[in-house]
Amino acid sequence: MLSLGFAPGFLTRAAAAADARKRLLIAVFQRGALDGLNMLVPFGETEYYRLRPSIGIAQPGRDNGAVDLDGFFGLHPRMAPLKPLWDKGLLAAIHACGSPDSTRSHFDAQDYMESATPGVKSTRDGWLNRYLQATHSTTPLQGVAVTRQTPRTMQGRAATLAFAGVDEFAIRDTMGSARAIEDSYSRTADSLLSGSAREAFEAMGVLRKATAGSYQPANGAEYPRTPFGRSLQEIARIAKADVGLEVAFAESTGWDTHVNQGADNGQLAGRLDDLARGLDALTRDLGDRMADTVILTMSEFGRAASENGNGGTDHGHGNAMMLIGGPVKGGRVYGKWPGLRPDQRFEARDLAVTTDFRDVFAEVVTAHLGAAQAALPKIIPGYGTSKPVGIIRV
Amino acid sequence: MTQRGRVAAALVLGAVLAGSTLGAAGIPKDREAIEHALNRLAYGPRPGDVERIQQVGLSTWIEQQLHPDTINDSALAARLPQQPARPDNFADQMEARRWGRQSVQALSAEKVIRAVYSERQLEEQLVDFWFNHFNVFAGKGRTSEWIADYERHAIRPHVLGKFRDLLEATAKSPAMLFYLDNWLSADPAAAERQQELQRQRAARLGASPNAPPQGQQRRRGLNENYGRELLELHTLGVDGGYTQQDIIEVARAFTGWTITPANQANRPAAAALGGRNRPVQQPRGAVQEGEFRFAPMLHDTGEKVVLGHKIKAGGGIEDGKQVLDIVARHPATAHHIAFELVQRFVADEPPKALVDRAARKFRDTDGDLREVVKTILTSDEFFKARGAKVKTPLEFLASAMRATGRDVPGDGRQMLNALTQMGMPLYMCQPPTGYDDTADTWVSAGALVARMNIAQRIAGPQQATSIGGPEFQRR
């Protein structure tokens, strides 16, 4: 074990943070453009079945049909593990949600969603980093991405951490020189490097202490043994360590289903299965911490309303987002449903957008995380007057 | 020194630098200066490098580095892994993607090997600088298929040449055309004209008039993506004094600059319709260079006004070239490029006087990049800036390998994971801005921990302490 060798200011701060347990936001990015119309199925819409003869999800009550939510929308059958959350009023969704920008490029659309500045490419930082900047975060443990690179969502001036797992964020003493290296940073007059090193050593020390031993999920939670499942487990582990975590980020990949996406079974079903089992395990594992936690799922854009000639779907526009947690006014699908008739679609092909994704972001950072309304122009620049969806309890 | 003395000294230095070889005046000779030059022009010193440079003299060594063709680099050539050749045809999208991934892997390994072993160190630094300046992202769609070709043929040959040539090479490269979407950009009216022609051709060939040929179903219109980044990032800079209307005019000028697979270049319509593979007469004004194509059918033929310069109607491919002339010679571009080069080679906060001198050299030499770089690398400011920069992850890794004399294991691919862990996956920088070149980008808690662990993986106990320590993170 390494010595800390620095004033324990951060330890005191972390202890204070543990006393006043922070509200937690867990952002889940589904990279590749989720097919929201098959995740949250508008089974009450006849046009849906006309557009998707081979990949449509059957109505509830039929073989492998959707899981009925409200008589019009249903979950993909592989999302059934999340139904109990809906019944308890902890799960809500927003359909026909998305970007005011019409791009169908993954690259641009992810960029716009992560910077929360659709149409503006020069934005350098991500919206969750700007949230941390606005609240004058004091420790890098307030913002943690369980990804190897800092995702654009978390990039920026506020100190954050990005690592594939707690165990990776440690100095390996393979050469017996870890102590000497650490000492060299405490002695240097180079304030930039000594400052960052101190942050690193302190965060490491705090995490190591708080996450000692092997991690055992609570309440019988079983995470899928997938990269996504593992990253959610790491988030739960850090959250339960009470080290001041406030915004966490995980990502899920493989949503770009242009070919043979399948219906109740197949490629997309497999991705949704991973998603649902992961989120189910996370909510179980976090237990009563879910009272202060919101999980928010997002994807850069939706997919075309109609299936293509390869049993898949091409890039589209409007999509579905999910929110899970105690602060969520659950048991309801939010957003104005625009319909799927050609004249109701965006450019006659895609689900239209009736809710700006920034409406959701803005409400989550203010109503849930507690940022001041006055800070919104800094956190989501260029957004204008906020139009809350009313999805978070105030 | 008196004012007059300073002027005289500056004149002497200027006269020396204007000559074909560097004089000894103004260039320090001490060991620290040589180490500094090795940390900036090169990826750090290897054991014995300082002594070798002492023998030839630092100014001669810098002059050699400015003329890489004069440096024997056969030892590197022997180490470079075989690069996969791009097939003319791919069976399907999956195969194309697989090839793209392999190609990026091989190119990334090559980049690390070059940084560690090439004797033409300044050239490698400049290839890295200019690729980053004209960044493309291997993760966007088909970009990866063309990225090796982009570095080899659009960037590398021009890093010590004329900026205007470099600019046109990037503008025509399939990687850039794809990455910034210009290949899709078209005059909406021209696109309708083309569709009408396609319909007529289809009818002649007996195809159903209702079935548009494959690949022509995409809605086309003006795409401003390249036009904006050309002005904001590649040339004038974000404060370069252009307007939204300039962006639109530039985008109009570049309509029709697109990509055609080489094997379809001579028979676009017939092949697309499944007709016989006979050559089709090229439309008037069409240009094909490799996979770059100027397609007159997509071009907006009207007059454009760019930054106050009128571009006459009907110029065809010359419209885009005229835009490149205008922006390459704009004073804001000289300043922007000078600023970035000084930031890279001297300090995060570039000394203004040096930026001004480098910008003037850029204008006086019509963008001769060798002269601009030489102005910077032989300046007082350069030699005063020891340790002012923090190494990028690539500089850290390559300089650690060079300092320890460790060989890059295998074909270099193992090194790539280390770069990813430090936050610099090669060719995977998503935004067109490229990686930032300032300390705050690279100094973070997670990245430092990664550096300390990698130092221990690379070096033995003695050297691990210094390579993982704070001084080695600077250059």
Boltz contact constraints between the chains, C-beta under 6 A:
constraints:
  - contact:
      token1: [A, 107]
      token2: [B, 140]
      max_distance: 6.0
  - contact:
      token1: [A, 140]
      token2: [B, 445]
      max_distance: 6.0
  - contact:
      token1: [A, 149]
      token2: [B, 423]
      max_distance: 6.0
  - contact:
      token1: [A, 161]
      token2: [B, 446]
      max_distance: 6.0
  - contact:
      token1: [A, 162]
      token2: [B, 446]
      max_distance: 6.0
  - contact:
      token1: [A, 163]
      token2: [B, 446]
      max_distance: 6.0
  - contact:
      token1: [A, 171]
      token2: [B, 452]
      max_distance: 6.0
  - contact:
      token1: [A, 172]
      token2: [B, 453]
      max_distance: 6.0
  - contact:
      token1: [A, 174]
      token2: [B, 456]
      max_distance: 6.0
  - contact:
      token1: [A, 175]
      token2: [B, 456]
      max_distance: 6.0
  - contact:
      token1: [A, 175]
      token2: [B, 461]
      max_distance: 6.0
  - contact:
      token1: [A, 175]
      token2: [B, 464]
      max_distance: 6.0
  - contact:
      token1: [A, 176]
      token2: [B, 461]
      max_distance: 6.0
  - contact:
      token1: [A, 177]
      token2: [B, 461]
      max_distance: 6.0
  - contact:
      token1: [A, 177]
      token2: [B, 464]
      max_distance: 6.0
  - contact:
      token1: [A, 177]
      token2: [B, 465]
      max_distance: 6.0
  - contact:
      token1: [A, 180]
      token2: [B, 465]
      max_distance: 6.0
  - contact:
      token1: [A, 181]
      token2: [B, 452]
      max_distance: 6.0
  - contact:
      token1: [A, 181]
      token2: [B, 465]
      max_distance: 6.0
  - contact:
      token1: [A, 181]
      token2: [B, 468]
      max_distance: 6.0
  - contact:
      token1: [A, 181]
      token2: [B, 469]
      max_distance: 6.0
  - contact:
      token1: [A, 184]
      token2: [B, 469]
      max_distance: 6.0
  - contact:
      token1: [A, 185]
      token2: [B, 470]
      max_distance: 6.0
  - contact:
      token1: [A, 188]
      token2: [B, 470]
      max_distance: 6.0
  - contact:
      token1: [A, 190]
      token2: [B, 470]
      max_distance: 6.0
  - contact:
      token1: [A, 192]
      token2: [B, 439]
      max_distance: 6.0
  - contact:
      token1: [A, 192]
      token2: [B, 443]
      max_distance: 6.0
  - contact:
      token1: [A, 193]
      token2: [B, 470]
      max_distance: 6.0
  - contact:
      token1: [A, 193]
      token2: [B, 473]
      max_distance: 6.0
  - contact:
      token1: [A, 196]
      token2: [B, 443]
      max_distance: 6.0
  - contact:
      token1: [A, 196]
      token2: [B, 445]
      max_distance: 6.0
  - contact:
      token1: [A, 196]
      token2: [B, 448]
      max_distance: 6.0
  - contact:
      token1: [A, 197]
      token2: [B, 448]
      max_distance: 6.0
  - contact:
      token1: [A, 199]
      token2: [B, 445]
      max_distance: 6.0
  - contact:
      token1: [A, 200]
      token2: [B, 445]
      max_distance: 6.0
  - contact:
      token1: [A, 200]
      token2: [B, 448]
      max_distance: 6.0
  - contact:
      token1: [A, 200]
      token2: [B, 449]
      max_distance: 6.0
  - contact:
      token1: [A, 203]
      token2: [B, 445]
      max_distance: 6.0
